[in-house]
Amino acid sequence: MSVLKTILKDGNLTHHYQRGMLRLLELPVEYGADLKASDNRFFAYLSTLGGGLVGGDTYLQEFKILNTDALICSQSNQKVYKGSSLLTNKITLDKSSKLVFHNDANIFYKDSNFKSKTTIFLNSGARLFYLDGGFIGYCSGEFKANLILRIFVDSKLRLNDNFFYHTKENLSLFYNYEYFYNITIVGKHSIQNINDENIKLFASSIKDITTVRIVSNDNDLAMRHINTLKTNFIKEN
């Protein structure tokens, strides 16, 4: 099992344990400038060594975020190869924290069987932008994926989102598009639904938690809309 456990407090990395193939790469928030002691911003990339997930891989990532404005991004797309693999995420945010967690699209290959289980614990007042998704163009529909996201606010379950793909018949879920993304937002936001030929984007809200579904054949187009939503979220929160 590959493990990454991290605690961020007041914008600083106070605990960092890594084992196996997972790496957290902290970067300056502003190049060429010293941050004030009161600045609680944190920026880092997540990296997976070895080129992707293969059958039998099990990954565990835990993040505890305290009074921190954090932006954590995958360094590149995660390739998911043949066989069963599991990624478990546990994220905790206190009421004075904000997290933008940006996962680039998982690239699914033929006969891959991927499961991710993400559990996020928030205190009231915490703000969240969580992105996940996939690219299915290399597998001709012959893959399995189960993306589970649960969000608890003040210890109460507020969102239980389960994306489950297991057969070519499920291709209709994507409207024949090759890229799909799921965004979950807790906090202020500005979103307009889109129903165009090259991209579809629709948002729905349940108890102050907003879910955005995006499908497209043009990843650059999808990412432009995603980055606009992300930028607006950062400005408004």
C-alpha positions in Angstrom: 0.0 0.0 0.0 1.2 3.5 -0.9 0.4 6.1 1.8 0.4 9.9 2.1 -0.7 11.6 5.3 -0.5 15.4 5.6 -1.5 18.0 8.2 -1.7 21.7 7.2 -2.0 24.4 9.9 -1.9 28.1 9.3 -0.6 27.6 5.8 2.3 25.4 7.0 3.0 21.8 6.4 3.2 20.5 10.0 3.0 16.8 9.4 4.0 14.8 6.3 4.3 11.1 6.0 4.7 9.3 2.7 5.4 5.7 1.8 5.5 4.0 -1.5 4.5 5.7 -4.8 2.7 8.9 -3.5 4.5 12.2 -3.2 3.4 15.7 -2.2 5.4 18.5 -3.9 5.0 21.8 -2.1 5.6 24.9 -4.3 5.9 28.7 -3.5 2.5 30.4 -3.6 4.2 33.5 -5.1 7.6 33.2 -6.8 10.1 35.9 -5.8 8.1 37.1 -2.9 8.2 36.4 0.8 4.9 35.7 2.4 3.7 37.5 5.5 3.7 35.5 8.7 -0.1 35.9 8.7 -0.5 34.4 5.2 -2.2 31.0 5.5 -2.0 30.0 1.8 -0.6 26.6 0.7 0.0 25.2 -2.8 1.2 21.7 -3.7 1.1 19.1 -6.4 0.2 15.4 -5.9 2.4 13.0 -7.8 2.3 9.3 -8.3 5.5 7.6 -9.2 5.7 4.7 -11.6 3.5 5.9 -14.4 0.0 5.0 -13.2 -2.1 2.4 -11.4 -1.9 -1.3 -12.2 -3.8 -4.3 -10.9 -3.4 -4.7 -7.2 -2.4 -1.1 -6.4 -3.9 0.4 -3.2 -3.4 4.0 -2.4 -4.4 5.9 0.8 -4.3 9.8 1.0 -5.2 11.7 4.2 -5.3 15.5 4.5 -6.2 17.5 7.6 -6.5 21.2 6.9 -6.6 23.7 9.8 -6.9 27.5 9.2 -5.4 27.1 5.8 -6.3 28.3 2.3 -5.0 25.3 0.3 -4.8 24.5 -3.4 -3.8 20.9 -4.1 -3.5 19.7 -7.7 -2.5 16.4 -9.4 0.7 16.9 -11.3 -0.7 15.1 -14.4 -3.4 12.7 -15.5 -3.5 9.4 -13.6 -3.3 6.4 -15.9 -5.4 3.4 -14.8 -4.2 0.2 -16.4 -5.6 -3.4 -16.6 -6.6 -4.9 -13.2 -8.3 -3.8 -10.0 -6.9 -0.7 -8.1 -8.2 1.3 -5.2 -7.7 4.9 -4.1 -9.0 6.0 -0.7 -9.1 9.7 0.2 -9.9 11.2 3.6 -10.0 15.0 3.9 -10.8 17.1 7.0 -11.4 20.8 7.0 -12.1 23.1 9.9 -14.4 26.1 9.8 -11.7 28.6 8.8 -10.2 26.6 5.9 -10.7 26.6 2.2 -9.6 23.7 -0.1 -9.4 23.5 -3.9 -8.6 19.9 -4.7 -8.0 19.5 -8.5 -7.8 16.0 -9.9 -6.9 15.8 -13.6 -9.0 13.2 -15.5 -8.2 9.6 -14.8 -7.2 7.9 -18.1 -8.9 4.5 -18.2 -7.4 1.7 -20.2 -9.0 -1.5 -21.4 -10.0 -4.0 -18.7 -9.2 -1.5 -15.9 -11.3 -1.8 -12.7 -10.9 1.4 -10.7 -12.5 2.3 -7.4 -12.0 5.5 -5.4 -13.6 6.2 -2.0 -13.4 9.9 -0.9 -14.7 11.0 2.4 -14.7 14.7 3.3 -15.4 16.0 6.8 -16.3 19.7 7.0 -17.1 22.0 9.9 -19.7 24.7 9.1 -17.9 27.6 7.4 -15.4 25.5 5.5 -15.3 26.0 1.8 -14.6 23.3 -0.8 -14.0 22.9 -4.5 -13.4 19.2 -5.4 -12.8 18.0 -9.0 -12.6 14.5 -10.3 -13.2 12.8 -13.6 -12.0 10.5 -16.4 -11.1 10.0 -20.0 -12.6 6.8 -21.7 -11.2 7.2 -25.2 -8.5 4.4 -24.9 -10.7 1.6 -23.6 -13.6 1.4 -26.0 -16.0 1.2 -23.1 -14.3 -1.9 -21.7 -13.5 -0.8 -18.2 -15.1 -0.5 -14.8 -15.1 2.5 -12.5 -16.8 3.3 -9.1 -16.2 6.8 -7.8 -17.7 7.3 -4.4 -17.8 10.7 -2.7 -19.3 11.3 0.8 -19.4 14.7 2.5 -20.1 15.2 6.2 -20.9 18.6 7.6 -20.7 18.9 11.4 -20.6 15.1 11.5 -23.9 14.8 9.5 -23.9 13.1 6.1 -24.9 15.8 3.5 -23.9 14.2 0.2 -23.5 10.6 -0.9 -22.5 10.6 -4.6 -21.8 7.3 -6.3 -20.7 7.2 -10.0 -20.8 3.6 -11.2 -19.8 2.4 -14.6 -19.5 -1.3 -15.3 -20.6 -2.1 -18.9 -20.6 -0.7 -22.4 -24.4 -0.1 -21.9 -23.4 2.7 -19.5 -21.8 4.7 -22.3 -25.1 6.5 -22.6 -24.3 8.2 -19.3 -21.7 10.2 -21.2 -23.8 11.1 -24.3 -21.0 9.5 -26.4 -18.5 12.1 -25.0 -15.0 10.9 -24.0 -14.3 13.2 -21.1 -16.4 13.5 -18.0 -15.9 15.6 -14.8 -17.7 15.9 -11.5 -17.2 19.1 -9.4 -18.5 19.4 -5.9 -18.7 22.9 -4.3 -19.4 24.0 -0.8 -19.4 27.8 -0.7 -20.3 30.8 -2.9 -20.3 30.2 -6.7 -21.5 31.5 -10.0 -22.6 28.7 -12.4 -24.5 28.8 -15.7 -25.7 25.6 -17.3 -24.4 24.8 -20.8 -26.0 22.6 -23.4 -23.9 22.9 -26.5 -22.8 20.4 -29.1 -19.2 20.2 -27.8 -19.9 20.4 -24.1 -22.7 19.9 -21.6 -22.5 21.4 -18.1 -25.3 21.1 -15.5 -25.4 22.0 -11.8 -27.7 20.9 -9.0 -27.7 21.7 -5.3 -28.6 19.7 -2.2 -28.4 21.4 1.3 -25.8 24.0 0.3 -23.7 21.5 -1.6 -23.6 22.0 -5.4 -22.7 19.2 -7.8 -21.6 20.0 -11.4 -21.5 17.4 -14.1 -19.5 18.0 -17.3 -19.1 15.9 -20.4 -17.2 16.8 -23.6 -15.1 15.5 -26.4 -12.8 18.6 -26.2 -10.8 18.5 -23.0 -9.3 21.9 -23.5 -12.8 23.3 -23.8 -13.9 21.5 -20.6 -10.8 22.7 -18.7 -11.5 26.3 -19.7 -14.9 26.1 -18.2 -13.6 24.3 -15.1 -10.8 26.8 -14.6 -13.4 29.6 -14.9 -15.5 28.0 -12.2 -12.4 27.4 -10.0 -11.2 31.0 -10.4 -14.6 32.4 -9.6 -14.8 30.1 -6.5 -11.4 31.3 -5.3 -12.4 35.0 -5.8 -15.9 34.6 -4.1 -14.7 32.6 -1.1 
